[in-house]
Amino acid sequence: MRIHVTPVRRLRGEVTVPGDKSISHRAALFGALAAGRTEISGFLEGEDCLATLKAVRALGVEVIRKGAGHYLLDGGGLAALVEPDDVIDCGNSGTTARLLIGVLAAQPFWSVLTGDASLRRRPMDRVSAPLRQMGATVVGRQGGSRLPLAVTGTRPLRALRFVSPVASAQVKTAVLLAGLWADGPVTVEEPAQSRDHTERMLGAFGAHLSIAGRTVTLHPGGQLRGQAVSVPGDVSSAAFFLAAAAAGPDAAVTVKGVGVNPTRTGLLDVLAQMGARISRQESGLGLGATAAEPAADLRVTSSALRGTVVRGPLIPRLIDEIPALAVTACVAEGVTEIRDAAELRVKESDRIHAIAAELGRMGARVSERADGLQIHGGTRLRGATVSSGGDHRMAMALVVAGLLADGETVVEDTDCIATSFPGFLDTLNALAGAPCARVSA
């Protein structure tokens, strides 16, 4: 599928975005492990999160869809999962695969996980290695570092203190989930703090956690209990509209009910550094297990932007928003440096290379670095034919770039947008007040 984008003269209005992807995945998994009913509202019905629901069904959990984004999960507790009768296909979802490996590490049966071509290229050893230290068996391609992977668990798993080489919420969550069945405390220490949805939600479900800076310890023995979960809007999805409004002409965009967990709001901080006019109005959508997740209405208006430096502890707080940020940097005055972001090379695509190559086709002056990008702003983008490479965030970022370019932009390979934001084009066209993006086969 291709998307044809024409530049816009205005972006105005209020919109909502789908539920937070990270929270939706966790709500489904934690609800599957809890005793009793978990009721989720605002669940992201994108392909990635639906893959997690399909996986927990395969493990014997009853899942009932009550309406759009509204699900009931009736879990039987930590001892209730059953051996799946087929391979579990995680699709394109790295979160589904990595978090499931953590759960399956303690199950007394064999399971096999696979995914699409993109997911089969992504590294899994960062999860499988610490789980092997705890006593699980994880085997598969390239020494158990690539899907398909076969996992057989053991109970109890061994206690572990794991010093993670990367700041990764997926790694942290997988190890902590395995710790629910460990014979002693399981600790994860990170080089920088990654998003903390797991800590907030696991505690609300009844797990015993202690947190000291970048170190989290799960103390086994707690029983998870079903909870109400209200999923706020995904700041990673909101990022595309916020970036477009900050960089575009005659823009005033409000995104309602967005999750503003401080471990996820690095983009807001960087846009403010660049001169963007951003305001927030707290909306307090949290309920039950998400009561500790702050939410707000975010408003951005057209701004005179300037380049900045993005590095260090900021990176884990905006890693998924860098494609959108790169587009704003192209139109900002001056140079923007993005460093310490080598993790971008093992996302759905090599995003460092993809950003430099595809925005370069539109006339942007972008230099690729081993761990990031140097972007010389102030150059008017021009319409071109570009490709997402099957990466949903690249696809949406390139559509935003097309809004700011001269002439028509054609973004190829855009079916992947359904991974996280099935209604993206409708929302964008509503803000433009007229069709600015249309689909062709």
C-alpha positions in Angstrom: 0.0 0.0 0.0 1.2 3.5 -0.9 0.2 6.8 0.7 0.2 9.9 -1.4 0.8 13.1 0.7 0.4 16.7 -0.3 1.6 19.6 1.8 -0.9 21.3 4.1 -1.6 25.0 4.9 -3.0 24.3 8.3 -3.4 21.7 11.0 -6.0 22.5 13.6 -8.3 20.7 16.0 -8.6 18.2 18.8 -7.8 14.5 18.3 -7.4 11.3 20.4 -4.8 8.7 19.7 -5.0 4.9 20.3 -4.2 3.4 23.7 -0.6 3.2 24.8 1.1 0.2 23.2 3.4 -0.6 26.1 0.6 -0.5 28.6 -1.8 -2.5 26.5 0.8 -5.3 26.1 1.4 -5.4 29.9 -2.3 -5.2 30.8 -2.9 -8.3 28.7 0.0 -10.3 30.1 -0.4 -9.3 33.7 -4.2 -10.0 33.5 -3.4 -13.4 32.0 -1.2 -14.2 35.0 -3.5 -12.8 37.6 -6.2 -14.6 39.5 -9.7 -13.3 38.7 -11.0 -10.8 36.2 -9.0 -8.0 34.6 -11.1 -5.5 32.7 -9.2 -3.3 30.2 -10.6 -0.2 28.5 -8.7 1.8 25.9 -6.7 -1.3 24.7 -4.8 -0.7 21.5 -6.3 -2.8 18.8 -3.2 -2.6 16.6 -1.6 -5.8 15.2 1.2 -5.9 17.8 -1.1 -5.8 20.9 -3.6 -8.2 19.2 -0.7 -10.6 18.9 -0.3 -10.6 22.7 -4.0 -11.3 23.2 -3.8 -14.2 20.7 -0.7 -15.5 22.6 -2.4 -15.5 26.0 -5.5 -17.2 24.5 -3.1 -19.9 23.2 -1.8 -20.4 26.8 -5.4 -21.1 28.0 -6.6 -17.7 29.2 -10.2 -16.7 28.4 -10.3 -13.4 26.6 -13.7 -11.7 25.8 -14.0 -8.6 23.6 -16.9 -6.4 24.9 -16.4 -3.6 22.4 -13.8 -1.4 20.8 -10.7 -1.5 23.0 -12.7 -3.2 25.8 -11.6 -6.6 26.9 -12.2 -9.0 29.8 -9.5 -11.5 30.8 -10.3 -14.3 33.2 -6.9 -15.5 34.6 -6.3 -18.4 36.9 -3.2 -17.2 38.6 0.5 -18.1 38.3 0.0 -21.8 38.0 -2.8 -21.9 35.4 -1.2 -21.5 32.0 -1.3 -24.5 29.7 0.9 -25.8 26.9 -0.1 -24.3 23.6 -1.0 -26.8 20.9 0.7 -24.8 18.1 3.6 -22.4 17.5 2.8 -18.9 18.9 3.2 -16.3 16.1 4.2 -12.9 17.5 3.9 -11.2 14.2 6.0 -8.0 14.1 5.8 -7.5 17.9 9.2 -7.5 19.7 7.4 -6.7 23.0 5.1 -9.8 22.6 8.1 -12.1 22.0 10.4 -10.8 24.6 7.9 -10.5 27.4 6.4 -13.9 26.6 9.9 -15.5 26.8 10.1 -14.2 30.4 6.7 -15.8 31.2 7.5 -19.1 29.5 10.8 -19.4 31.2 9.0 -20.6 34.3 6.3 -22.8 32.7 6.6 -26.6 32.9 6.1 -27.2 29.2 7.6 -26.5 25.8 6.6 -23.6 23.7 7.8 -22.3 20.4 7.7 -18.6 19.4 8.1 -17.2 15.9 7.4 -13.9 14.1 7.4 -12.2 10.7 10.6 -11.7 8.7 11.4 -8.5 10.5 11.0 -9.9 14.0 13.1 -12.9 13.1 16.0 -10.6 12.5 15.7 -8.8 15.8 18.0 -9.8 18.8 16.5 -12.0 21.5 19.7 -13.0 23.3 19.5 -9.9 25.5 16.4 -11.6 27.1 17.3 -15.3 26.6 20.8 -15.0 28.2 19.6 -13.9 31.7 16.7 -16.3 31.6 19.2 -19.2 31.0 21.1 -18.0 34.0 17.9 -18.5 36.0 17.5 -22.0 34.8 15.3 -21.8 31.7 16.1 -23.6 28.4 15.9 -21.3 25.4 17.1 -22.7 22.1 16.8 -21.6 18.5 18.5 -19.9 15.6 22.0 -18.4 16.0 22.6 -19.8 19.4 19.1 -18.9 20.7 19.4 -15.3 19.7 16.9 -15.2 16.9 13.3 -16.4 16.5 12.0 -19.1 16.1 12.8 -20.0 19.6 11.8 -23.0 21.7 11.4 -22.4 25.4 10.9 -24.8 28.3 10.7 -23.6 31.8 11.5 -24.8 35.3 10.1 -24.0 38.7 11.4 -22.5 40.8 13.8 -20.4 38.7 17.0 -19.3 40.4 17.3 -15.8 42.0 19.3 -13.4 39.9 21.0 -10.0 40.0 21.2 -8.9 36.4 23.2 -5.8 35.3 21.6 -5.1 31.9 24.0 -3.7 29.2 21.2 -1.7 27.7 18.3 0.4 29.1 15.5 -1.7 27.8 12.0 -2.0 29.4 11.5 -5.2 27.4 14.5 -6.9 29.0 13.7 -5.6 32.4 10.1 -6.8 32.2 11.0 -10.2 30.9 13.4 -10.8 33.8 11.0 -9.4 36.4 8.2 -11.6 35.1 10.3 -14.7 35.3 11.0 -13.6 38.9 7.4 -14.3 39.8 8.4 -17.9 39.9 12.0 -17.5 41.4 13.3 -19.0 44.6 14.6 -15.6 45.7 14.8 -11.9 44.8 15.3 -11.0 41.2 17.1 -7.7 40.5 17.6 -5.8 37.3 20.0 -2.8 37.2 20.0 -0.6 34.1 22.6 1.9 32.8 19.8 4.4 32.4 16.2 4.3 33.4 13.9 2.8 30.8 10.1 3.2 30.8 8.6 2.1 34.1 5.1 0.9 33.2 6.0 -2.6 34.4 7.0 -1.5 37.9 3.8 0.7 38.3 1.4 -2.0 37.0 3.0 -5.1 38.5 2.8 -3.4 41.9 -0.8 -2.5 41.4 -1.5 -6.2 40.4 0.0 -7.3 43.8 3.6 -8.1 43.1 6.2 -7.2 45.7 8.7 -4.7 44.3 11.4 -2.5 45.6 13.0 0.3 43.6 16.2 2.3 44.1 17.1 4.6 41.3 17.9 2.5 38.2 17.6 -0.8 40.1 14.4 -2.8 40.5 13.9 -5.9 42.6 11.0 -8.3 42.5 10.5 -10.4 45.7 8.7 -13.6 44.9 5.7 -14.7 46.9 3.2 -12.1 45.8 0.0 -13.2 44.1 -1.4 -11.2 41.2 -5.0 -10.2 41.4 -7.2 -9.1 38.5 -7.6 -5.3 38.1 -9.3 -2.6 36.2 -7.0 -1.0 33.6 -7.7 2.2 31.8 -5.1 2.7 29.1 -4.2 6.3 28.3 -3.4 7.5 24.8 0.0 6.5 23.4 2.5 9.4 23.5 4.5 7.6 20.7 1.4 7.9 18.4 0.7 11.5 19.6 4.3 12.4 18.7 3.6 12.5 14.9 0.9 15.2 15.4 2.9 17.1 17.9 5.9 17.2 15.6 3.8 18.2 12.6 2.1 21.0 14.6 5.4 22.3 16.0 7.0 22.4 12.5 4.1 23.2 10.3 2.4 26.4 9.3 -0.8 27.7 11.0 -1.0 24.8 13.4 -2.8 24.4 16.7 -3.3 20.8 17.7 -4.5 19.3 20.9 -4.1 15.6 21.6 -6.5 14.5 24.3 -5.8 12.0 27.2 -2.2 11.2 26.4 0.0 9.2 28.8 2.7 11.5 30.2 4.6 9.1 32.4 7.9 11.0 32.9 9.9 8.0 31.6 8.2 8.5 28.2 8.0 12.2 27.7 11.5 12.9 26.5 10.1 14.2 23.2 8.1 16.9 25.0 11.3 18.0 26.7 13.3 18.1 23.5 10.6 19.9 21.5 10.5 22.5 24.3 14.3 22.9 24.0 13.9 23.5 20.3 11.4 26.3 21.0 8.1 24.5 20.5 5.1 26.0 22.3 3.6 23.2 24.2 1.1 23.2 27.0 -0.5 20.5 29.0 -3.7 20.1 31.0 -3.8 17.1 33.4 -6.7 14.8 32.6 -6.2 12.0 35.2 -7.5 9.1 33.2 -5.8 6.5 35.4 -8.0 3.7 37.0 -7.1 0.7 39.1 -3.8 -0.7 37.9 -3.1 2.5 35.9 -4.0 4.9 38.6 -0.3 5.8 38.9 0.0 6.5 35.1 -0.4 10.3 34.6 -2.3 11.6 31.6 -2.8 15.0 30.0 -4.2 16.9 27.1 -1.3 18.2 25.1 -1.5 21.3 22.9 1.2 22.4 20.4 1.1 25.4 18.1 3.3 26.4 15.2 6.8 27.4 16.5 10.1 28.8 15.3 12.3 25.8 16.0 16.1 25.6 16.5 18.5 22.7 16.5 19.5 20.9 19.7 21.6 18.0 21.1 19.8 14.8 22.2 21.9 12.3 24.1 22.5 10.3 27.3 19.6 9.6 29.7 17.1 11.4 27.3 17.4 8.7 24.7 15.5 5.9 26.5 12.7 8.4 27.2 12.2 9.1 23.5 13.7 6.2 21.6 10.5 5.4 19.7 9.8 9.1 18.9 13.2 9.8 17.1 11.7 9.3 13.6 9.2 12.1 14.3 11.8 14.2 16.0 14.1 13.9 13.0 11.5 15.4 10.8 11.1 18.5 13.0 14.9 18.8 13.1 15.0 18.9 9.3 13.0 22.2 9.3 14.5 23.7 12.4 17.2 26.3 12.1 20.7 25.0 12.9 22.1 21.6 13.7 20.5 18.8 15.7 22.7 16.0 17.0 21.2 12.7 18.2 23.7 10.5 20.0 23.9 7.4 22.2 21.0 5.9 20.2 22.6 2.8 18.7 19.5 0.9 19.8 17.7 2.4 16.8 19.6 0.0 14.6 17.8 -3.1 16.0 14.2 -1.8 15.9 11.7 -2.8 13.2 14.3 -1.5 10.8 17.7 0.1 11.1 16.1 3.5 11.9 19.4 5.4 11.9 20.1 4.3 8.3 16.4 4.6 7.3 16.0 8.2 8.6 19.2 9.3 6.8 18.4 7.6 3.6 14.7 8.4 3.2 14.7 12.0 4.5 17.8 12.4 2.3 15.7 11.6 -0.7 13.5 14.5 0.3 16.4 16.9 0.3 17.2 16.8 4.0 20.8 17.1 5.0 21.2 14.1 7.4 24.4 12.4 8.2 24.4 8.9 9.7 26.6 8.2 12.7 27.3 4.9 14.4 25.0 5.8 17.3 22.8 8.4 15.9 22.4 11.3 13.4 23.5 14.8 12.6 20.8 16.8 10.9 21.4 20.2 9.4 18.0 22.0 9.4 16.6 24.9 7.6 16.3 23.3 4.2 12.9 23.1 2.6 11.9 19.4 2.0 10.8 18.4 -1.4 8.3 15.7 -2.4 9.8 12.4 -3.3 9.1 8.7 -3.4 10.3 7.1 -0.1 9.8 3.8 1.7 9.1 2.8 5.2 10.9 -0.5 4.9 8.0 -2.1 6.7 8.6 0.0 9.9 5.4 1.6 11.2 7.1 4.5 12.9 9.2 5.3 9.8 6.0 5.2 7.7 4.2 7.8 9.8 7.3 10.0 10.1 7.6 10.1 6.3 3.9 11.0 6.0 4.6 13.9 8.4 7.6 14.9 6.3 5.3 14.9 3.2 3.1 17.5 4.9 6.0 19.9 5.2 7.5 19.3 1.7 7.0 21.0 -1.6 5.0 18.8 -4.0 3.6 15.3 -3.6 5.4 12.7 -1.5 4.7 9.0 -2.0 5.4 6.7 0.9 5.6 3.1 0.0 5.1 0.0 2.1 2.7 1.5 4.6 0.5 -1.5 5.6 2.7 -1.6 8.7 1.0 1.5 10.1 -1.8 -0.9 11.3 0.8 -2.3 13.8 0.2 0.6 16.2 -2.2 3.2 14.7 -4.8 1.8 12.3 -6.7 5.2 12.1 -3.7 7.4 11.5 -4.6 8.7 8.1 -8.2 9.5 9.1 -7.0 11.5 12.1 -4.4 13.3 10.1 -6.9 14.3 7.4 -9.4 15.6 10.0 -6.7 17.9 11.4 -5.9 19.2 7.9 -9.5 19.9 7.2 -9.3 18.2 3.8 -7.7 15.1 2.4 -3.9 15.5 2.5 -3.1 11.8 2.5 -4.7 9.2 0.4 -4.0 5.5 -0.2 -3.4 3.7 -3.4 -2.6 0.0 -4.0 
